[in-house]
């Protein structure tokens, strides 16, 4: 839910979605921020690999006039950890059930060590054309039958089924490419830990947040906490705005 033509003298909140999702996952939060007079941009994350997605998101950040508070959900946090490193207008980061990756870290390896996450057992591998002749590459989606339990357990079954039907698969390279130097080492950051997160894993998100020195807010809910608890997530973003403004 983007607001077009942000003015250069006001802070803009950029909401970056994660894997298996799109920008509409931020609608509840974006509506609240816009109602509070906050400039919002919610770009499409390509989901074609960490390096590609980070470069694209960096270009979005760099073309926004004025300061930016960058907010990432899930895989979007890893993207921002890379993309915001060279975006001089980013003044803070908010991780919402999101990965705050370290230099050289690989998401797939991190996820495999989580005791809370059940996502790996819910994934299915698909193939997509690379544009290089008949060559294909692997992308990952969530088995619709396991979507609600792994991703959105606190949402109504019908809503979770709709999200499963409209999910966007992510390239396997999103989880196998090493992350680069992280932006969170240079700007203040906040993290919302969803205590019932079975996708990223509440244990992984909490550990990364502590490592990043983030101010942590724990909220009861699933991985898609910004959908099930938009007020709580918006409150953290507003608190971050007040701190960096």
C-alpha positions in Angstrom: 0.0 0.0 0.0 2.5 2.7 -1.1 2.1 6.4 -0.8 3.5 8.0 -4.0 5.9 11.0 -4.2 7.2 11.1 -0.6 8.5 14.5 0.4 12.2 15.0 1.0 11.7 16.6 4.4 9.8 13.7 6.1 10.8 10.2 7.1 9.4 7.4 5.0 8.7 3.9 6.3 9.6 1.2 3.8 7.9 -2.1 4.4 9.6 -5.1 2.8 7.8 -8.4 2.7 9.3 -11.8 3.0 9.2 -15.1 1.2 5.9 -16.8 0.2 4.1 -13.4 0.5 3.6 -10.0 -1.2 3.3 -6.4 -0.2 -0.3 -6.8 0.7 0.8 -8.7 3.8 1.6 -5.2 5.2 -1.8 -3.8 4.5 -3.0 -3.6 8.1 0.2 -1.9 9.3 0.4 0.4 6.3 -3.2 1.5 6.8 -2.5 2.4 10.4 0.7 4.3 9.5 -0.9 6.2 6.7 -3.8 7.2 9.1 -1.2 8.5 11.5 0.3 10.7 8.7 3.4 8.6 8.1 4.8 8.3 4.5 4.8 4.6 3.5 6.3 2.6 0.6 5.7 -1.1 0.4 7.7 -2.4 -2.6 7.6 -5.8 -4.2 10.4 -8.1 -3.1 11.4 -10.1 -6.2 12.1 -13.3 -4.3 14.7 -14.4 -6.9 17.7 -14.8 -4.6 19.4 -12.9 -1.8 21.8 -10.9 -4.0 19.1 -10.0 -6.6 16.5 -9.1 -4.0 19.0 -7.0 -2.0 20.2 -5.1 -5.0 16.6 -4.3 -6.1 15.6 -3.2 -2.6 18.7 -1.1 -2.3 17.7 0.7 -5.4 14.3 1.4 -3.9 15.8 2.8 -0.7 18.3 5.0 -2.5 15.6 6.6 -4.7 13.5 7.7 -1.8 14.2 11.3 -0.8 14.8 12.0 2.8 15.4 9.6 5.7 14.1 6.0 5.7 13.0 3.6 8.5 13.3 0.2 6.8 11.0 -2.5 8.1 11.4 -6.2 7.1 9.3 -9.3 7.7 10.9 -12.7 7.7 13.3 -13.1 4.7 12.7 -9.3 4.2 15.0 -8.8 7.2 17.8 -10.6 5.5 17.3 -8.5 2.4 17.4 -5.3 4.4 20.4 -6.4 6.3 22.2 -6.4 2.9 20.3 -3.7 1.0 20.5 -1.0 3.7 24.3 -1.3 4.2 25.0 1.2 1.4 21.8 3.2 1.6 22.9 6.3 3.4 19.4 7.5 4.0 18.4 4.5 6.2 18.3 5.7 9.8 16.9 2.6 11.5 15.8 -0.9 11.0 12.8 -2.8 12.3 12.7 -6.6 12.1 9.3 -8.1 12.3 9.7 -11.9 12.8 12.6 -11.2 10.6 16.2 -12.4 10.1 19.0 -10.0 11.1 21.7 -11.9 9.2 25.4 -11.6 9.8 28.2 -11.5 7.2 28.6 -14.9 5.6 25.5 -16.4 7.2 23.3 -18.7 5.1 19.6 -18.7 6.0 19.0 -22.4 5.1 21.8 -23.4 7.6 20.4 -21.2 10.3 16.9 -22.5 9.8 18.0 -26.1 10.1 19.2 -25.4 13.6 15.9 -23.9 14.9 14.0 -26.0 17.5 10.8 -23.9 16.9 10.6 -23.9 13.1 8.7 -26.5 11.2 9.0 -24.7 7.9 11.6 -27.0 6.2 9.2 -30.0 6.5 6.4 -27.9 4.9 8.3 -26.8 1.8 7.9 -28.2 -1.7 10.4 -27.7 -4.5 9.3 -26.4 -7.9 11.2 -25.5 -11.1 11.2 -22.2 -13.0 12.9 -21.1 -16.2 16.0 -19.0 -15.8 15.8 -17.4 -19.3 18.9 -19.3 -20.3 17.6 -21.6 -23.0 15.9 -24.6 -21.4 17.8 -24.2 -18.1 15.7 -24.2 -14.9 16.3 -23.4 -11.3 14.6 -24.4 -8.0 12.1 -22.3 -6.1 10.4 -23.2 -2.9 6.7 -23.0 -1.9 4.8 -24.0 1.2 2.6 -27.1 0.9 -1.0 -25.6 1.1 -2.0 -28.4 3.4 0.7 -27.3 5.9 0.6 -23.6 5.3 -1.6 -22.6 8.2 0.3 -24.7 10.8 3.7 -23.5 9.6 3.1 -19.9 8.7 -0.2 -18.5 10.0 -1.6 -20.6 12.8 -3.4 -17.6 14.5 -5.4 -16.6 11.5 -8.8 -18.0 10.5 -8.6 -21.1 8.4 -10.2 -19.4 5.4 -7.8 -16.5 5.5 -4.8 -18.8 5.8 -6.1 -20.9 2.8 -6.4 -17.7 0.7 -2.8 -16.8 1.6 -1.6 -20.3 0.7 -3.4 -20.1 -2.7 -1.8 -16.7 -3.5 1.7 -17.3 -2.0 4.7 -16.3 -4.1 7.4 -19.0 -4.2 11.0 -17.9 -3.4 14.1 -19.0 -5.3 16.1 -21.5 -3.5 19.1 -19.1 -3.7 17.3 -16.9 -1.2 18.2 -19.5 1.4 21.6 -20.7 0.1 23.5 -17.5 -0.8 25.7 -16.1 1.9 24.6 -12.8 3.4 26.9 -9.7 3.2 28.0 -7.1 5.7 24.9 -6.2 7.8 23.3 -2.8 8.0 22.2 -3.4 11.6 25.8 -2.8 12.8 25.5 0.9 11.7 22.0 2.0 12.7 19.6 1.4 15.6 17.2 -1.5 15.3 14.1 -3.0 16.8 12.8 -6.5 16.6 9.3 -7.9 17.1 9.5 -11.6 18.1 6.4 -13.5 17.5 6.4 -16.1 20.3 4.5 -18.6 18.3 6.6 -18.3 15.1 6.9 -21.7 13.6 8.2 -20.5 10.2 11.4 -18.5 10.9 11.4 -19.9 14.4 11.0 -17.7 17.5 14.3 -19.0 18.9 16.3 -17.9 15.8 14.7 -14.5 15.6 15.3 -13.8 19.3 18.9 -14.9 19.1 19.6 -12.7 16.0 17.9 -9.7 17.7 20.0 -10.1 20.8 23.2 -10.3 18.6 22.2 -7.2 16.7 21.6 -5.3 19.9 18.0 -4.7 18.9 15.3 -3.4 21.3 13.1 -6.5 21.5 9.3 -6.6 21.8 7.7 -10.0 22.2 4.1 -10.4 20.9 2.0 -13.6 21.1 1.2 -14.7 17.6 2.3 -16.6 14.5 4.9 -15.8 11.9 2.6 -13.3 10.2 2.3 -11.2 13.3 1.9 -8.0 11.3 -1.4 -9.5 9.9 -2.7 -11.0 13.1 -1.5 -8.2 15.4 -1.1 -5.1 13.3 -1.6 -2.7 16.2 1.3 -4.2 18.2 3.6 -4.1 15.2 2.6 -0.5 14.3 3.3 0.6 17.8 6.9 -0.7 17.6 7.3 1.1 14.2 6.0 4.3 15.7 8.3 4.0 18.6 11.2 3.6 16.2 10.1 6.6 14.2 10.0 8.7 17.4 13.5 7.5 18.3 15.2 8.3 14.9 13.1 11.4 14.0 
